[in-house]
């Protein structure tokens, strides 16, 4: 399974339920439900009634003699080749087997749940024509913990065919799944262990099961949750660095974060970022206007609300794009209940979503540039501290020698520092990765199926690159927070830290004190910072009055 970390799964004392009806679904709620394996899903009567009406339209169409894509014709370049009535049921199995062709690592548990959940929500919109019992079966896959082995690679973003076929294969008793121990088992065994009989597909259902963007949408909701946390983490790291340059370089001017400046230009997300910084620094030394403070800090500090705000704005746009996909009808052919027709179209092409994934990687790279530049400005104080430690070790050895004490080893008397010296270089390497990942992903799709499928979104690739960018930036921001916290600890408590930054620095101090290896240090800091974001920053409206 994928090794990419995601936010910790919530621990519930009792199962919570996501009720799926016909009203709009919130992307963040979907992401949270996918994260929690104890989260149950349920289709309400409104959704089941709509699904029933949709199925009735499909069944009437199947007996009308009309040629309908994927119902009684082949797919792709075979769109005009009829499927004989006697072969329609066998064709359902063939469609699933044909599309179950993904490769690569398997999706992790939350991503797999997200794929199934997104497709289930798609059924509830009434455009697919599946039977109510088929939709209920997908709900039971989630509720009973059936975890299909879904290969990560194979979709070009014109429906996530291969990922959804991996789910459908398990549903019909084929394919592979993971058991409770994470071992691959045949799909039929996974169903039996969960008390489920394989699903017998009715005409038209195979295409409905595989033809959707449930991987891009479902895993996209998980990315949304992480991005929302990352936006907060960026402001936490920035706030710690402001505290640090105030003590070492005469900086830390808070005027760029003032309500006056934020009211001067209505960039979406900018005032939220500035309010988060003011909230974290509340009650601390930086709130007092110091006559000696620099008139203007470097742009990586001074213009951070603009950079972080633009990032927040794009995160909101991703939420809007996911909402469009979750609450829309992306099926092809589309069952239209009002007219009673099945209509071919292109709603399976999630271009808006793909471009949201693209733009966010650029934004993450800009946030990373600012963070790395702040880390660079925190490096000179570290050099001074190391020189001080080296001088102290030399004096220690001289004193020992003059007292006739023999100490072996070149490191005798040398302090083991809590912060690895070249974390800045690791941050610079992560920034280079962020810049590389910011390159367009959606422009590279080839033409397929005898040039019938001659344009694709590559939304899954854009998403996967975004996931890597999130991973890199989270590490980079953790390095900034660690570096600033280390220097604040070295500076002592002559001036009070803000209530929020003080709490963060205190938690990171415990991590630093253990002197773990650099990889473990950054990983532990990331876990602490995720908790900090949840605990130290209240909802945005509660920060607005902060001065």
C-alpha positions as CSV (number, residue, x, y, z in Angstrom):
1,X,0.0,0.0,0.0
2,X,1.0,3.6,-0.4
3,X,3.5,4.8,2.2
4,X,2.5,8.4,1.9
5,X,1.4,9.7,5.3
6,X,-2.0,11.3,5.8
7,X,-3.6,12.9,8.9
8,X,-4.2,10.5,11.8
9,X,-7.4,8.6,11.6
10,X,-9.9,10.0,14.2
11,X,-10.7,7.6,17.0
12,X,-14.4,7.4,17.7
13,X,-15.9,6.0,20.9
14,X,-18.9,4.9,18.8
15,X,-19.5,4.7,15.0
16,X,-20.6,7.9,13.3
17,X,-22.8,7.9,10.3
18,X,-22.6,9.8,7.0
19,X,-26.2,10.0,5.8
20,X,-26.3,10.3,2.0
21,X,-29.5,11.8,0.6
22,X,-30.2,14.0,-2.4
23,X,-29.0,17.3,-0.7
24,X,-25.5,18.7,-1.3
25,X,-22.6,16.7,0.1
26,X,-19.7,18.6,1.7
27,X,-16.2,17.5,0.4
28,X,-14.6,17.9,3.8
29,X,-17.2,15.6,5.4
30,X,-16.4,13.0,2.8
31,X,-12.7,13.3,3.5
32,X,-13.3,12.9,7.2
33,X,-15.6,9.9,6.7
34,X,-12.9,8.3,4.5
35,X,-10.3,8.8,7.1
36,X,-12.2,7.1,9.9
37,X,-12.7,3.3,9.3
38,X,-15.4,3.3,12.0
39,X,-17.5,5.8,10.0
40,X,-20.6,4.2,8.6
41,X,-22.5,5.4,5.6
42,X,-26.2,5.1,4.9
43,X,-28.5,6.0,1.9
44,X,-31.7,7.7,3.0
45,X,-35.0,7.1,1.4
46,X,-34.8,10.1,-0.8
47,X,-31.6,8.8,-2.4
48,X,-33.0,5.3,-2.8
49,X,-36.1,6.7,-4.5
50,X,-34.0,8.7,-6.9
51,X,-31.9,5.7,-7.7
52,X,-35.0,3.6,-8.3
53,X,-36.4,6.2,-10.7
54,X,-33.0,6.4,-12.5
55,X,-33.0,2.6,-12.9
56,X,-36.5,2.6,-14.3
57,X,-35.4,5.0,-17.1
58,X,-32.5,2.7,-18.0
59,X,-34.7,-0.4,-18.1
60,X,-37.2,1.3,-20.4
61,X,-34.3,2.4,-22.6
62,X,-32.9,-1.1,-22.7
63,X,-36.2,-2.4,-24.2
64,X,-36.8,0.5,-26.6
65,X,-34.5,-0.8,-29.4
66,X,-32.5,2.5,-29.2
67,X,-28.7,2.2,-29.5
68,X,-27.3,3.3,-26.1
69,X,-23.6,3.6,-25.4
70,X,-22.3,0.9,-23.1
71,X,-25.7,-0.6,-22.6
72,X,-26.1,-2.4,-25.9
73,X,-22.9,-1.2,-27.6
74,X,-19.2,-1.7,-27.1
75,X,-17.1,1.0,-25.6
76,X,-14.5,3.5,-26.9
77,X,-13.8,3.0,-30.6
78,X,-16.4,0.2,-30.5
79,X,-19.2,2.7,-29.7
80,X,-21.1,1.8,-32.9
81,X,-20.8,-1.9,-32.5
82,X,-23.9,-3.6,-31.1
83,X,-23.9,-6.1,-28.2
84,X,-26.5,-8.8,-28.8
85,X,-29.2,-9.1,-26.2
86,X,-28.2,-12.6,-25.3
87,X,-24.7,-11.4,-24.4
88,X,-25.6,-8.4,-22.4
89,X,-25.1,-10.0,-18.9
90,X,-21.8,-11.7,-19.9
91,X,-20.8,-8.3,-21.3
92,X,-21.1,-6.8,-17.8
93,X,-18.4,-9.2,-16.5
94,X,-16.2,-8.5,-19.6
95,X,-16.4,-4.8,-19.0
96,X,-15.2,-5.1,-15.4
97,X,-12.4,-7.6,-16.3
98,X,-11.3,-5.5,-19.3
99,X,-10.9,-2.3,-17.3
100,X,-9.3,-3.9,-14.3
101,X,-5.9,-3.1,-15.7
102,X,-4.3,-0.7,-13.2
103,X,-0.7,-1.0,-12.1
104,X,1.6,0.3,-9.4
105,X,1.3,0.5,-5.6
106,X,-2.0,0.0,-4.0
107,X,-3.9,2.9,-2.5
108,X,-3.9,3.2,1.3
109,X,-7.0,2.5,3.4
110,X,-8.4,6.0,3.5
111,X,-7.9,6.5,-0.2
112,X,-9.6,3.2,-1.0
113,X,-12.6,4.1,1.3
114,X,-12.7,7.5,-0.4
115,X,-12.9,5.9,-3.9
116,X,-15.9,3.7,-2.9
117,X,-17.6,6.5,-1.0
118,X,-17.3,9.0,-3.9
119,X,-18.8,6.4,-6.3
120,X,-21.6,5.7,-3.9
121,X,-22.4,9.4,-3.7
122,X,-22.4,9.5,-7.4
123,X,-25.0,6.8,-7.5
124,X,-27.2,8.9,-5.2
125,X,-27.3,11.7,-7.7
126,X,-29.5,9.7,-10.0
127,X,-27.5,9.8,-13.2
128,X,-26.0,6.3,-13.3
129,X,-29.0,3.9,-13.6
130,X,-27.7,1.3,-11.1
131,X,-30.2,-0.6,-9.0
132,X,-30.8,0.4,-5.4
133,X,-29.4,-2.9,-4.2
134,X,-26.2,-2.2,-6.1
135,X,-25.8,1.2,-4.3
136,X,-26.6,-0.5,-1.0
137,X,-23.9,-3.1,-1.8
138,X,-21.3,-0.4,-2.1
139,X,-22.4,1.1,1.2
140,X,-21.9,-2.4,2.8
141,X,-18.4,-2.6,1.3
142,X,-17.6,0.4,3.4
143,X,-19.6,-0.5,6.5
144,X,-18.2,-4.1,6.7
145,X,-14.6,-3.1,6.0
146,X,-14.1,-4.7,2.6
147,X,-10.9,-3.0,1.2
148,X,-10.3,-3.7,-2.5
149,X,-6.7,-3.6,-3.6
150,X,-6.9,-0.6,-5.9
151,X,-3.8,0.1,-8.1
152,X,-2.7,3.7,-8.0
153,X,-1.8,4.0,-11.7
154,X,-3.8,3.6,-14.9
155,X,-6.3,6.4,-15.2
156,X,-5.8,9.3,-17.7
157,X,-8.6,11.3,-16.1
158,X,-11.4,10.6,-18.5
159,X,-13.1,8.6,-15.8
160,X,-10.9,6.7,-13.4
161,X,-11.7,3.4,-15.1
162,X,-8.9,1.2,-13.8
163,X,-9.3,2.2,-10.1
164,X,-13.1,1.8,-10.2
165,X,-12.8,-1.5,-12.1
166,X,-10.6,-2.8,-9.2
167,X,-13.5,-2.1,-6.8
168,X,-16.1,-3.6,-9.2
169,X,-14.0,-6.7,-9.6
170,X,-14.1,-7.4,-5.8
171,X,-17.9,-6.6,-5.8
172,X,-18.5,-9.4,-8.3
173,X,-16.3,-11.8,-6.4
174,X,-13.1,-11.4,-8.4
175,X,-10.0,-9.2,-8.0
176,X,-8.1,-8.8,-4.8
177,X,-8.6,-7.1,-1.5
178,X,-6.8,-6.6,1.8
179,X,-7.9,-8.5,4.9
180,X,-7.8,-6.9,8.4
181,X,-4.0,-7.7,8.7
182,X,-3.2,-6.0,5.4
183,X,-2.6,-9.3,3.6
184,X,-3.8,-9.6,0.0
185,X,-6.6,-12.1,-0.4
186,X,-9.0,-13.0,-3.3
187,X,-11.9,-10.7,-3.6
188,X,-14.4,-13.6,-3.1
189,X,-12.8,-14.4,0.3
190,X,-12.9,-10.7,1.4
191,X,-16.7,-10.7,0.6
192,X,-17.3,-14.0,2.4
193,X,-15.4,-12.9,5.4
194,X,-17.6,-9.8,5.5
195,X,-20.8,-11.9,5.1
196,X,-21.5,-10.7,1.6
197,X,-22.4,-12.6,-1.5
198,X,-20.9,-11.4,-4.8
199,X,-22.9,-8.8,-6.7
200,X,-24.7,-10.0,-9.9
201,X,-24.6,-7.1,-12.3
202,X,-27.7,-6.2,-14.3
203,X,-27.6,-4.7,-17.8
204,X,-25.8,-1.3,-17.9
205,X,-24.3,-1.6,-14.4
206,X,-20.8,-2.5,-15.3
207,X,-20.2,0.8,-17.1
208,X,-21.9,2.7,-14.3
209,X,-19.6,1.2,-11.8
210,X,-16.3,2.0,-13.7
211,X,-17.2,5.2,-15.5
212,X,-16.7,8.0,-13.0
213,X,-13.9,10.1,-11.4
214,X,-14.2,8.6,-8.0
215,X,-10.5,8.3,-7.5
216,X,-9.7,11.9,-8.4
217,X,-12.7,13.1,-6.4
218,X,-12.4,10.8,-3.4
219,X,-8.7,11.0,-2.9
220,X,-9.1,14.7,-3.7
221,X,-11.2,15.2,-0.5
222,X,-8.4,13.7,1.5
223,X,-6.0,16.1,-0.1
224,X,-8.4,18.9,0.7
225,X,-8.3,18.0,4.4
226,X,-4.5,18.0,4.4
227,X,-4.3,21.2,2.5
228,X,-6.5,23.0,5.0
229,X,-4.2,21.8,7.8
230,X,-1.2,22.8,5.8
231,X,-2.5,26.4,5.4
232,X,-2.7,26.7,9.1
233,X,0.8,25.1,9.6
234,X,2.3,27.6,7.2
235,X,1.1,30.4,9.6
236,X,2.4,28.5,12.6
237,X,5.9,28.2,11.1
238,X,5.8,31.9,10.0
239,X,4.8,33.0,13.5
240,X,7.7,31.2,15.1
241,X,10.1,32.7,12.7
242,X,8.8,36.2,13.4
243,X,9.4,35.6,17.1
244,X,13.0,34.4,16.3
245,X,14.1,37.3,14.0
246,X,12.8,39.7,16.7
247,X,15.3,38.3,19.1
248,X,18.3,37.8,16.8
249,X,18.0,40.3,14.0
250,X,15.8,43.2,15.2
251,X,12.9,42.1,13.0
252,X,9.4,40.9,13.8
253,X,7.5,44.0,12.7
254,X,3.8,43.1,12.9
255,X,2.4,46.0,10.9
256,X,2.0,43.9,7.7
257,X,-0.4,41.7,9.7
258,X,-2.5,44.5,11.0
259,X,-6.2,44.7,10.2
260,X,-5.5,48.1,8.5
261,X,-3.3,46.4,5.9
262,X,-5.6,43.5,5.5
263,X,-8.6,45.8,4.9
264,X,-6.6,47.6,2.2
265,X,-6.7,44.7,-0.3
266,X,-9.4,42.1,-0.3
267,X,-7.4,39.0,-1.4
268,X,-9.3,35.9,-0.4
269,X,-7.6,34.1,2.4
270,X,-5.1,36.9,3.2
271,X,-6.9,38.3,6.2
272,X,-7.4,34.8,7.6
273,X,-3.6,34.2,7.4
274,X,-2.8,37.5,9.1
275,X,-5.5,36.8,11.8
276,X,-3.9,33.4,12.5
277,X,-0.5,35.0,13.0
278,X,-1.9,37.7,15.3
279,X,-3.8,35.0,17.3
280,X,-0.6,32.9,17.7
281,X,1.4,35.9,18.8
282,X,-1.2,37.4,21.2
283,X,0.0,38.4,24.6
284,X,3.6,38.2,23.6
285,X,6.5,40.6,23.2
286,X,5.9,41.3,19.5
287,X,2.6,43.0,20.2
288,X,4.3,46.0,21.8
289,X,5.7,48.4,19.2
290,X,9.4,48.5,19.8
291,X,11.3,51.6,18.7
292,X,14.3,49.6,17.6
293,X,12.3,47.1,15.4
294,X,13.1,47.1,11.7
295,X,10.9,49.4,9.6
296,X,10.3,46.5,7.2
297,X,11.2,42.8,7.4
298,X,12.2,40.9,4.3
299,X,9.4,40.0,1.9
300,X,9.3,36.4,3.0
301,X,8.0,37.7,6.3
302,X,6.3,41.0,5.3
303,X,4.4,39.6,2.3
304,X,3.7,36.2,3.8
305,X,-0.1,37.0,4.3
306,X,-0.4,37.7,0.6
307,X,1.4,34.4,-0.3
308,X,-0.3,32.3,2.3
309,X,-3.6,34.0,1.5
310,X,-3.4,33.2,-2.2
311,X,-2.7,29.6,-1.2
312,X,-5.8,29.5,1.1
313,X,-7.8,30.9,-1.7
314,X,-6.8,28.1,-4.0
315,X,-7.6,25.6,-1.3
316,X,-11.1,27.0,-1.2
317,X,-11.3,26.8,-5.0
318,X,-10.4,23.1,-4.7
319,X,-13.2,22.6,-2.2
320,X,-15.6,24.2,-4.7
321,X,-14.4,22.0,-7.6
322,X,-14.8,18.9,-5.4
323,X,-18.3,20.0,-4.5
324,X,-19.2,20.3,-8.2
325,X,-18.0,16.8,-8.8
326,X,-19.5,15.2,-5.8
327,X,-22.9,16.8,-6.2
328,X,-23.0,16.6,-10.0
329,X,-23.9,13.8,-12.4
330,X,-20.7,12.8,-14.3
331,X,-22.1,9.6,-15.8
332,X,-21.9,8.7,-19.5
333,X,-24.5,8.0,-20.8
334,X,-26.4,10.2,-18.3
335,X,-29.7,9.0,-17.1
336,X,-32.1,12.0,-17.2
337,X,-35.1,11.3,-15.1
338,X,-37.0,14.4,-16.2
339,X,-37.0,13.5,-19.9
340,X,-36.8,9.7,-19.4
341,X,-33.8,9.6,-21.8
342,X,-30.2,8.4,-21.6
343,X,-27.9,11.0,-23.1
344,X,-24.3,10.7,-24.2
345,X,-22.0,13.5,-23.0
346,X,-18.7,14.5,-21.5
347,X,-19.4,15.2,-17.8
348,X,-16.8,12.5,-16.9
349,X,-14.1,15.0,-17.9
350,X,-13.2,16.8,-14.6
351,X,-11.2,19.6,-16.1
352,X,-12.0,22.2,-13.4
353,X,-10.8,19.7,-10.7
354,X,-7.7,18.9,-12.6
355,X,-6.8,22.5,-13.0
356,X,-7.4,23.1,-9.3
357,X,-4.8,20.4,-8.6
358,X,-2.4,22.1,-11.0
359,X,-2.7,25.6,-9.5
360,X,-2.3,24.4,-6.0
361,X,1.1,22.9,-6.7
362,X,2.3,26.3,-7.9
363,X,0.9,27.9,-4.7
364,X,2.7,25.3,-2.6
365,X,6.0,26.0,-4.3
366,X,5.6,29.8,-3.5
367,X,4.8,29.0,0.1
368,X,7.9,26.8,0.1
369,X,10.1,29.6,-1.3
370,X,9.1,31.9,1.4
371,X,9.6,29.3,4.1
372,X,13.1,28.3,2.8
373,X,14.1,32.0,2.7
374,X,13.0,32.5,6.3
375,X,15.0,29.4,7.3
376,X,18.1,30.9,5.6
377,X,17.7,34.0,7.7
378,X,17.7,31.8,10.8
379,X,21.0,30.2,9.9
380,X,23.5,32.9,11.1
381,X,22.4,32.6,14.7
382,X,22.9,28.8,14.5
383,X,26.4,29.4,13.3
384,X,27.1,31.7,16.3
385,X,25.7,29.0,18.6
386,X,27.9,26.3,17.1
387,X,31.0,28.5,17.4
388,X,30.1,29.2,21.0
389,X,29.8,25.4,21.7
390,X,33.1,24.8,19.9
391,X,34.9,27.4,22.0
392,X,33.4,26.0,25.2
393,X,34.7,22.5,24.3
394,X,38.2,23.9,23.6
395,X,38.2,25.6,27.0
396,X,36.9,22.5,28.7
397,X,39.8,20.4,27.2
398,X,42.3,23.1,28.2
399,X,41.0,23.1,31.8
400,X,41.1,19.3,31.9
401,X,44.6,19.2,30.6
402,X,45.9,21.9,33.0
403,X,44.3,19.9,35.9
404,X,46.0,16.7,34.7
405,X,42.7,15.1,33.7
406,X,42.9,12.9,30.5
407,X,39.7,12.9,28.4
408,X,39.7,10.7,25.3
409,X,38.1,11.5,22.0
410,X,37.9,14.6,19.9
411,X,34.4,15.3,21.0
412,X,35.2,15.5,24.7
413,X,33.4,18.5,26.2
414,X,31.6,19.2,22.9
415,X,27.8,19.8,23.4
416,X,25.6,17.6,21.3
417,X,23.3,20.1,19.7
418,X,19.6,19.4,19.5
419,X,19.1,20.7,16.0
420,X,21.0,18.9,13.1
421,X,23.2,21.6,11.5
422,X,22.2,21.1,7.8
423,X,18.5,20.9,8.1
424,X,18.5,24.1,6.0
425,X,20.1,22.1,3.2
426,X,17.3,19.5,3.5
427,X,14.8,22.3,3.3
428,X,16.5,23.6,0.1
429,X,16.3,20.1,-1.4
430,X,12.6,19.9,-0.6
431,X,12.1,23.3,-2.2
432,X,13.8,22.1,-5.4
433,X,11.3,19.2,-5.4
434,X,8.4,21.6,-4.9
435,X,9.5,23.6,-7.9
436,X,9.9,20.5,-10.0
437,X,6.4,19.2,-9.0
438,X,4.9,22.6,-9.9
439,X,5.3,21.8,-13.6
440,X,2.0,21.1,-15.6
441,X,0.8,17.6,-15.4
442,X,-2.5,17.8,-17.4
443,X,-1.0,18.7,-20.8
444,X,0.7,15.3,-21.5
445,X,-2.2,12.9,-22.2
446,X,-1.9,10.9,-25.5
447,X,-4.8,10.1,-27.7
448,X,-6.4,6.7,-27.1
449,X,-8.9,4.2,-28.5
450,X,-8.3,4.8,-32.2
451,X,-8.2,8.6,-31.7
452,X,-11.8,8.7,-30.4
453,X,-10.6,9.5,-26.9
454,X,-8.3,12.3,-28.1
455,X,-8.2,14.5,-25.0
456,X,-7.9,13.7,-21.3
457,X,-7.5,15.7,-18.1
458,X,-4.8,13.6,-16.4
459,X,-6.5,14.6,-13.1
460,X,-5.1,11.6,-11.3
461,X,-1.5,12.5,-12.2
462,X,-2.1,16.1,-11.2
463,X,-3.5,14.9,-7.9
464,X,-0.6,12.5,-7.2
465,X,1.9,15.3,-7.9
466,X,-0.1,17.5,-5.5
467,X,0.1,14.8,-2.8
468,X,3.9,14.7,-3.2
469,X,4.0,18.5,-3.0
470,X,1.9,18.5,0.2
471,X,4.3,15.9,1.6
472,X,7.4,18.0,0.7
473,X,6.0,21.3,2.0
474,X,4.9,19.8,5.3
475,X,8.5,18.6,5.9
476,X,9.8,22.0,4.9
477,X,7.5,23.9,7.3
478,X,8.4,21.4,10.0
479,X,12.0,22.3,9.5
480,X,11.3,26.0,9.8
481,X,9.2,25.5,13.0
482,X,12.0,23.3,14.5
483,X,14.7,25.8,13.6
484,X,12.8,28.7,15.0
485,X,11.9,26.8,18.2
486,X,15.5,25.8,18.7
487,X,16.7,29.3,18.5
488,X,14.0,30.6,20.7
489,X,15.0,28.1,23.4
490,X,18.6,29.1,23.0
491,X,17.6,32.8,23.4
492,X,16.0,32.1,26.8
493,X,12.9,33.7,28.3
494,X,13.9,37.4,28.5
495,X,10.9,38.4,26.4
496,X,7.6,36.5,26.6
497,X,6.5,34.5,23.6
498,X,2.9,34.8,22.3
499,X,0.5,32.4,23.8
500,X,0.2,30.3,20.7
501,X,3.8,30.4,19.7
502,X,4.9,29.6,23.2
503,X,2.7,26.5,23.3
504,X,4.1,25.3,19.9
505,X,7.7,26.0,20.9
506,X,7.2,24.1,24.2
507,X,5.9,21.0,22.4
508,X,8.8,21.1,19.9
509,X,11.2,21.6,22.7
510,X,10.3,18.2,24.1
511,X,11.0,16.7,20.6
512,X,14.3,18.5,20.3
513,X,15.4,17.4,23.8
514,X,15.3,13.8,22.8
515,X,17.9,14.5,20.1
516,X,16.4,12.0,17.6
517,X,18.0,11.4,14.2
518,X,17.1,14.1,11.6
519,X,14.5,12.0,9.8
520,X,12.8,11.0,13.1
521,X,13.0,14.6,14.4
522,X,11.2,16.0,11.4
523,X,8.6,13.2,11.4
524,X,7.9,13.7,15.1
525,X,7.7,17.4,14.6
526,X,5.1,16.9,11.8
527,X,2.9,14.8,14.1
528,X,3.1,17.4,16.9
529,X,2.4,20.3,14.5
530,X,-0.7,18.5,13.1
531,X,-2.0,18.3,16.7
532,X,-1.0,22.0,17.2
533,X,-3.1,23.1,14.2
534,X,-6.1,21.3,15.6
535,X,-5.7,22.5,19.2
536,X,-4.0,26.0,19.1
537,X,-5.9,27.6,16.3
538,X,-9.7,28.1,16.8
539,X,-12.1,28.6,13.8
540,X,-11.3,31.7,11.8
541,X,-14.2,33.9,13.0
542,X,-12.9,33.6,16.6
543,X,-9.6,35.1,15.5
544,X,-10.9,38.2,13.9
545,X,-11.0,40.3,17.0
546,X,-7.3,39.6,17.8
547,X,-5.1,42.6,17.9
